[in-house]
Amino acid sequence: MSALICGSYAYDTIMVFHDKFQNHILPDKVHMLNVSFLVPDMRREFGGCAGNIAYNLKLLGGTPLPMATVGSDFAPYAEWMDECGISRDYIKVIDDSFTGQAFITTDLSDNQITAFHPGAMSMSHENHVADAPGATIGIVSPDGRDGMIEHAKEFEAADIPFIFDPGQGLPMFDGEDLLRFIEQATWVTVNDYEMQLLQDRTGLSAHEIAQRVKALIVTLGGEGSHIYTKDRRIEIPSIKPAQLADPTGCGDAYRAGLLYGLMNELDWETTGRIASLAGGIKIEHNGTQQHSYTREAFDLRFTKEFGRSL
């Protein structure tokens, strides 16, 4: 089975300010803000939701088919995809655009100021699910607004089961949009903050959403995750990470685990734990695609964390 992963590809430029923003931003002057932060530490990483999900699904042994629109500056990322053995068949280059770019400045209190340039993401609707005839399952993750709407519609029309993963793109949609996504999707996954926003905008509780899909998956950070089916709520524990290095991209790693379990028709207790472990391993490393493991090592860690074999 192969998973069509519709979503963003982006470069993440991450900078560290060796002080606290609060020491340099005067509350009574925010209406005329003009500040500059010296950031001696900077790194540039490969990111974007589709890129991160594809990377983690490949580590697990799945076959990812990422679908995204990128800019003329994509060559270094393309080389990385080739090195990882991830297909570029459905990556479309928009010549007069940049690849999506996130510029993130973090202070010593872990506060962040982020500027995001969507670039070629805004053209994601130029890709179509029908262009990938080999896909047997899909996911609609954060991307250009029109692209997310079109890809959900196309998955439904093609009768391809898919996960709706609105992520940070959720605020782009009103209640009517979100209700339509829920009706089209096979599964829905959000974090706890997004769950509250989803409830506020649709008027549906978690159990009511679960009645309209095969499962609703809600991640709770270090508290694990809940998987709501039509008749019960399954509690999935988190792992005990060796260190808390960087949470960025943990949700994408978790979603790769969901896809892997669904592709292999595993039960929810197992699928949720695979997802939990994938996300937990990610948090032990900086960056979104700098961690790596063999499948044998993953299986051994699974047994250690959960007291059962995979």
Residue pairs with C-beta under 8 A, 6 or more apart in sequence:
1 62
1 63
1 136
1 137
1 263
1 264
2 63
2 64
2 65
2 134
2 135
2 136
2 137
3 57
3 62
3 63
3 64
3 65
3 135
3 136
3 137
3 138
3 139
3 259
3 263
4 65
4 67
4 90
4 129
4 132
4 135
4 137
4 138
4 139
4 160
5 50
5 53
5 54
5 57
5 64
5 65
5 66
5 67
5 138
5 139
5 141
5 259
6 50
6 67
6 68
6 124
6 127
6 129
6 138
6 139
6 140
6 141
6 143
6 147
6 148
6 151
7 48
7 49
7 50
7 51
7 53
7 66
7 67
7 68
7 139
7 140
7 141
7 142
7 143
7 165
8 48
8 49
8 50
8 51
8 68
8 100
8 121
8 124
8 141
8 142
8 143
9 47
9 48
9 50
9 51
9 66
9 68
9 70
9 74
9 77
9 91
9 99
9 100
10 47
10 48
10 51
10 99
10 100
10 101
10 102
10 121
11 44
11 45
11 46
11 47
11 73
11 77
11 99
11 100
11 101
11 102
12 44
12 45
12 46
12 47
12 102
12 104
12 248
12 288
13 42
13 43
13 44
13 101
13 102
13 103
13 104
14 42
14 43
14 44
14 45
14 104
14 106
15 37
15 39
15 41
15 42
15 103
15 104
15 105
15 106
16 39
16 40
16 41
16 42
16 105
16 106
16 107
17 37
17 38
17 39
17 105
17 106
17 107
17 108
18 38
18 40
18 41
18 108
19 37
19 107
19 108
20 107
20 108
20 109
20 111
21 37
21 107
21 109
21 111
21 113
22 109
22 111
24 35
24 37
25 33
25 35
37 105
39 105
43 286
43 287
45 287
45 288
45 289
45 290
46 77
46 80
46 288
46 289
47 102
47 248
47 249
47 288
47 289
48 68
48 100
49 141
49 142
49 143
49 165
49 167
49 252
50 66
50 67
50 68
50 141
50 143
51 66
51 68
51 77
51 81
51 288
51 289
52 249
52 252
52 253
52 256
52 288
52 289
53 64
53 66
53 139
53 141
53 252
53 253
53 255
53 256
53 259
54 64
54 66
54 81
54 86
54 256
55 64
55 84
55 86
55 256
55 288
55 289
56 252
56 253
56 255
56 256
56 257
56 278
56 282
57 63
57 64
57 256
57 259
57 260
58 64
58 84
58 85
58 86
59 256
59 278
59 292
59 293
59 295
59 298
60 256
60 257
60 260
60 274
60 278
60 295
60 298
61 260
61 295
62 256
62 259
62 260
62 263
64 86
64 87
64 256
65 87
65 89
65 90
65 132
65 134
65 135
66 86
66 87
66 88
66 90
66 91
67 90
67 91
67 127
67 129
67 131
67 132
67 151
68 90
68 91
68 92
68 121
68 124
68 127
68 143
69 91
69 92
69 93
69 94
69 97
69 120
69 121
69 122
69 123
69 124
69 126
69 127
69 144
69 147
70 77
70 91
70 92
70 93
70 94
70 99
70 100
70 120
71 93
71 94
71 95
71 97
71 98
71 99
71 100
71 119
71 120
72 93
72 94
72 95
72 96
72 97
72 98
73 98
73 99
74 91
74 93
74 99
77 99
78 88
78 91
80 289
81 87
81 88
81 91
82 88
89 132
90 127
90 131
90 132
92 123
92 126
92 127
93 120
94 119
94 120
94 123
94 126
97 119
97 120
97 122
97 123
98 117
98 119
98 120
99 119
99 120
100 116
100 117
100 118
100 119
100 120
100 121
101 116
101 117
101 119
102 114
102 115
102 116
102 117
103 114
103 115
103 116
103 117
104 112
104 113
104 114
105 112
105 113
105 114
106 112
118 144
121 143
121 144
121 147
122 144
122 146
123 144
123 147
124 143
124 144
124 146
124 147
124 148
124 151
125 144
125 146
125 147
125 149
125 150
127 147
127 151
128 150
128 154
129 135
129 138
129 151
129 154
129 155
129 158
129 160
130 154
130 158
135 160
136 160
136 263
137 160
137 161
137 162
137 259
137 262
137 263
138 151
138 155
138 160
138 161
138 162
138 163
139 162
139 163
139 164
139 165
139 255
139 259
140 148
140 151
140 152
140 155
140 162
140 163
140 164
140 165
140 181
140 185
141 165
141 167
141 252
141 255
142 148
142 165
142 166
142 167
142 168
142 169
143 151
143 169
145 169
145 172
145 173
148 166
148 169
148 172
149 177
152 162
152 164
152 180
152 181
152 184
152 185
153 184
155 161
155 162
155 184
156 162
156 184
161 186
161 187
161 262
162 185
162 186
162 187
163 185
163 186
163 187
163 188
163 189
163 255
163 258
163 259
163 262
164 181
164 182
164 184
164 185
164 187
164 188
164 189
165 188
165 189
165 190
165 255
166 173
166 178
166 181
166 190
166 194
166 198
167 190
167 194
167 251
170 178
170 190
170 194
170 197
170 198
171 197
173 181
173 201
174 201
175 201
175 202
175 203
178 198
178 201
178 202
179 202
179 204
181 188
182 188
182 202
182 204
182 209
182 212
182 213
183 212
185 213
186 213
186 214
187 213
187 214
187 215
187 216
187 217
187 258
187 262
188 198
188 209
188 213
188 215
188 216
188 217
189 216
189 217
189 218
189 219
189 255
189 258
190 198
190 216
190 217
190 218
190 219
191 218
191 219
191 220
191 221
191 251
192 218
192 219
192 220
192 221
195 206
195 218
198 204
198 209
199 205
199 206
202 209
204 212
206 216
206 218
206 226
206 228
206 233
207 228
207 233
209 216
209 228
210 216
210 228
210 229
210 230
211 230
214 229
214 230
215 227
215 228
215 229
215 268
216 227
216 228
217 225
217 226
217 227
217 228
217 258
217 272
217 275
218 225
218 226
218 227
218 228
219 225
219 251
219 254
219 279
220 226
221 238
221 247
222 238
223 238
224 235
224 236
224 237
224 238
224 276
225 235
225 236
225 238
225 254
225 272
225 275
225 276
226 233
226 234
226 235
226 236
227 233
227 234
227 236
227 268
227 272
228 234
229 268
234 268
234 269
234 272
236 269
236 272
236 273
236 275
236 276
237 273
237 276
237 306
238 276
238 280
239 276
239 277
239 280
239 281
239 301
239 305
240 280
240 305
241 280
241 281
241 283
241 284
242 284
243 284
244 283
244 284
245 283
245 284
245 285
245 286
246 283
246 285
246 286
246 287
247 283
248 287
248 288
249 282
249 287
249 288
249 289
250 279
250 280
250 282
250 283
251 279
252 288
253 275
253 278
253 279
253 281
253 282
254 275
254 276
254 278
254 279
255 275
256 275
256 278
257 271
257 274
257 275
257 276
257 277
257 278
257 279
258 271
258 272
258 275
260 271
260 274
261 268
261 270
261 271
261 272
261 274
261 275
262 271
266 274
270 310
273 302
273 305
273 306
274 302
274 310
277 298
277 301
277 302
277 305
277 306
280 305
281 291
281 293
281 298
281 301
282 288
282 291
284 291
285 291
293 301
298 310
299 309
299 310
302 308
302 309
302 310
303 309
303 310
